[in-house]
Amino acid sequence: MLTNNDLITVPQAVALIIMTVLEVGLLSLPREVATYAESDGWILVIIAWLLAFICSLVLSTLIRRFPGETFIEYSQKVIGKFLAFAIGVILIIHFVLATAVVIRTFAEVTNAFMLPNTPREFIIIAQMLLTIYLIRHGIEPTARIAEILFPLLLVPIFAMYMIALPKADFTELLPVFNTPIKTMAVGSLYTMLNFFGLEILLILGPYLKRPDKIYWTMFVSVGVIALIFLFIVIITFSVLGVQPAKQFIWPGMTIIRMITAPGRVFERLDALAMALWTIASFTASNSMYLAGALTCFHLTKAREFKFFITILFPWIYFLASLPPSIIATEKLRHIVRWGSVSVGIAVPVIVLLLSIIMKKKGETA
């Protein structure tokens, strides 16, 4: 059972959101934006940032309007118990799929760059067991781990990409605004999908110590994520080139394999990069898995949420093992991203608008 003090602080919430979302775009984002807009790809990140910020305002407003209440509870007030139950089931399916995709992608990257002969199923099981061990302790320990790991991820990533700067050719970012407006609009929408993970706030909202600081929390979180994405895209384009960035599945990892630490302290930085990727993947899987278990907990009004962690385990493992190839995994990831749009944007917008029209809000709002 969750305890009364199982609440997360503002810095913990910021770290948890950033670490959850970063896993999505750290490696593949440069390829995606290069495919949609060539040298204008970095502009897509800025536009996607603005779109993601608008979406975060909707989530933030819901949390402020119904402080201390779960999404299931205030959805029942607004749209009725039947529809709220149906949406709760959809949320569970989404978080289960999202967890499976994160863990499977981690296994694929580990096989490709570090452990090519290790059975993929072993990597998946190892990651899931580690995740289960943490999230069974509750929300606050999960958020605290994200807070601790955040600087351990951010500082080395920044340092590694800075090492590549001497090889950068910033003319790769030219010409600017050479992409048709329609293509830019579609590309920006697809780029915004890399911000998927923000929807965990629907479930973790009632566990914030300072719900009155939710706007500031989301502003900082989305802003930092966007700046990291923009930094990685610009460096990758400048060092690797726009056209080569389109050819690699994970150009973010490819560029790291090309650089050597000053003084040749490390001949290759693959091991460090994989360690950082493990941190990002671990935190993201923690958040998604916990959100799925908590949704079951809220939906059934059970006395214990740990039981649902066990219930979801075989389903997540099955879905993580299901795709037969990297291409199939990427297709499943794409489906999950669009699911994020539905449960993280469309549904909250509808609930918020109806709550305003019906003049419903939390007792302490």
Secondary structure, DSSP 8 states (H G I E B T S, - for coil): ---TT--B-HHHHHHHHHHHHHHHHTTTHHHHHHHHHGGGHHHHHHHHHHHHHHHHHHHHHHHHHSTT--HHHHHHHHH-HHHHHHHHHHHHHHHHHHHHHHHHHHHHHHHHHT-TTS-HHHHHHHHHHHHHHHHTT-HHHHHHHHHHHHHHHHHHHHHHHHHTGGG--GGGG-SSS-S-HHHHHHHHHHHHGGGTTTTHHHHHGGGBS-GGGHHHHHHHHHHHHHHHHHHHHHHHHHHH-HHHHHH-S-HHHHHHHH---GGGSSS--HHHHHHHHHHHHHHHHHHHHHHHHHHHHHHHT-S-SHHHHHHHHHHHHHHHH--SSHHHHHHHHHHHHHHHHIIIIIHHHHHHHHHHHTT---TT-
